[in-house]
Amino acid sequence: MSPSVAGIGGGLFRLVFRGGSPERIPYSDRLLISALLATLVLGIVAQRWFFGNSVIGTGLAVFTLFSGVYLGAALLSRRAPRMRLRLGLQSLWLLSAAVQLLLIAAIGLLAVIPHARSGIGIAAGVLLLLGTINVVRYALGSSRWRVAAMCLAFAAVLGAFYSILSTLLETLYS
């Protein structure tokens, strides 16, 4: 039995705001693939129309997201049980797609409040970070503070990776 949209939404809400675990959303290969494709498509739309990135900037942001998530999963694969890692990845892709959808929904708000872009972007990043901390904490079974420090450090490394690649591409195409 596949989970409903309301069940997935409730599970994601619990994951982000109540410190829940990804176990609320049952694992299925079809849902994982759907979440991957939704994250890809919604990520492209959000980067192009919410943040106003160019085609190269959009591709770089999506590449950084996907490579970062899979690099993080590879680093966790030695310490996390396979099923917990699988559930965590599915939840992380669903959460990422939901955050991208929230950014797309906020595009209309930018017409009314043009300076809200950075605040909305930061809020979306915080939501994604809170959910990621809970997913990694579930996968590793470690303390919240240790996992939070690890996720913040990894996010900083991904931000630096994006910045370096962006600078290199800017240099190459200017």
C-alpha positions in Angstrom: 0.0 0.0 0.0 1.5 3.3 -1.1 1.4 6.2 1.3 -1.0 9.1 0.6 0.1 12.7 0.0 -1.4 13.7 3.4 0.5 10.9 5.1 3.8 11.9 3.5 3.1 15.6 4.4 2.3 14.7 8.0 5.5 12.5 8.2 7.6 15.4 6.8 6.0 17.9 9.2 6.7 15.6 12.1 10.3 15.0 10.8 11.1 18.8 10.6 9.2 20.3 13.5 8.8 17.6 16.1 12.1 15.7 15.7 10.3 12.6 14.4 11.9 9.8 12.4 11.6 8.8 8.7 9.8 5.6 9.8 6.5 7.3 9.4 6.8 7.2 5.6 7.0 3.6 4.5 9.8 2.9 2.0 9.1 2.0 -1.6 11.3 2.1 -4.6 8.6 3.9 -6.6 8.3 6.7 -4.0 12.1 7.1 -3.9 12.3 7.5 -7.6 9.3 9.8 -7.7 11.0 12.0 -5.0 14.2 12.1 -6.9 12.5 13.2 -10.1 10.3 15.7 -8.2 13.4 17.2 -6.5 15.2 17.5 -9.9 12.3 19.2 -11.7 11.2 21.4 -8.8 14.8 22.3 -8.1 15.3 23.5 -11.6 12.1 25.5 -11.6 12.9 27.0 -8.1 16.4 27.9 -9.2 15.3 29.5 -12.4 12.3 31.5 -11.3 12.6 32.0 -7.5 16.3 32.7 -7.4 16.7 33.9 -10.9 19.8 31.8 -11.7 21.1 31.3 -15.2 21.0 27.9 -16.9 24.6 27.3 -15.8 23.9 28.4 -12.2 20.8 26.3 -12.1 22.7 23.2 -13.3 25.5 23.9 -10.8 23.0 24.2 -7.9 21.2 21.0 -8.8 24.5 19.2 -9.3 25.7 20.4 -5.9 22.5 19.2 -4.2 22.6 15.7 -5.8 26.3 15.1 -5.4 26.2 16.4 -1.8 23.3 14.2 -0.8 24.9 11.1 -2.3 28.4 11.9 -1.0 26.8 12.3 2.5 25.0 9.0 2.0 28.2 7.3 1.0 30.0 8.7 4.1 27.1 7.4 6.3 26.9 4.0 4.7 29.7 2.5 6.8 28.0 3.5 10.1 24.3 3.4 9.3 22.3 0.2 8.8 21.1 -0.2 5.2 17.4 0.1 5.9 17.8 3.2 8.0 19.9 4.8 5.3 17.4 3.9 2.6 14.5 5.4 4.7 16.6 8.4 5.4 17.5 9.0 1.7 13.8 8.7 0.7 12.8 11.1 3.4 15.5 13.6 2.5 14.5 13.6 -1.2 10.9 14.0 -0.2 11.8 16.9 2.1 13.9 18.5 -0.5 11.1 18.3 -3.1 8.7 19.8 -0.5 11.0 22.7 0.2 11.5 23.4 -3.5 7.7 23.3 -3.8 7.4 25.9 -1.0 9.9 28.1 -2.8 7.9 27.9 -6.1 4.7 28.7 -4.2 6.5 31.8 -2.8 7.3 33.2 -6.2 4.0 35.2 -6.2 5.0 36.7 -2.9 8.1 38.2 -4.5 6.0 40.3 -6.7 4.4 41.9 -3.7 7.5 42.0 -1.4 10.6 42.1 -3.7 13.1 42.0 -0.9 11.7 38.8 0.7 13.8 36.5 -1.5 16.7 36.1 0.9 14.5 35.7 4.0 12.4 33.0 2.3 15.5 31.3 1.0 17.1 31.3 4.5 13.8 29.9 6.0 13.7 27.2 3.4 17.4 26.3 4.1 16.7 26.1 7.8 13.7 23.8 7.2 15.9 21.6 5.1 18.7 21.6 7.6 16.3 20.7 10.5 14.9 17.8 8.6 18.4 16.7 7.5 19.6 16.7 11.1 16.7 14.5 12.2 17.2 12.1 9.3 20.9 11.7 10.0 20.2 11.4 13.7 17.8 8.6 12.9 20.3 6.8 10.6 23.2 7.0 13.0 21.4 6.8 16.3 23.7 9.6 17.6 23.1 12.6 19.8 21.3 15.6 18.3 24.2 18.1 19.0 26.8 15.9 17.4 24.7 15.3 14.3 23.7 19.0 14.1 27.4 20.0 14.1 28.2 17.4 11.5 25.3 18.6 9.3 26.3 22.2 9.6 29.9 21.4 8.8 28.8 19.4 5.7 26.5 22.2 4.6 29.3 24.7 4.9 31.5 22.4 2.8 28.8 22.1 0.1 28.4 25.9 0.1 32.2 26.3 -0.4 32.1 23.6 -3.1 29.3 25.5 -4.9 31.1 28.8 -4.5 34.4 27.4 -5.9 32.6 25.8 -8.9 30.6 29.0 -9.5 33.8 31.1 -9.5 35.6 28.7 -11.8 32.7 28.6 -14.2 32.4 32.4 -14.1 36.1 32.7 -14.9 35.8 30.2 -17.7 32.8 31.8 -19.4 33.7 35.5 -18.9 
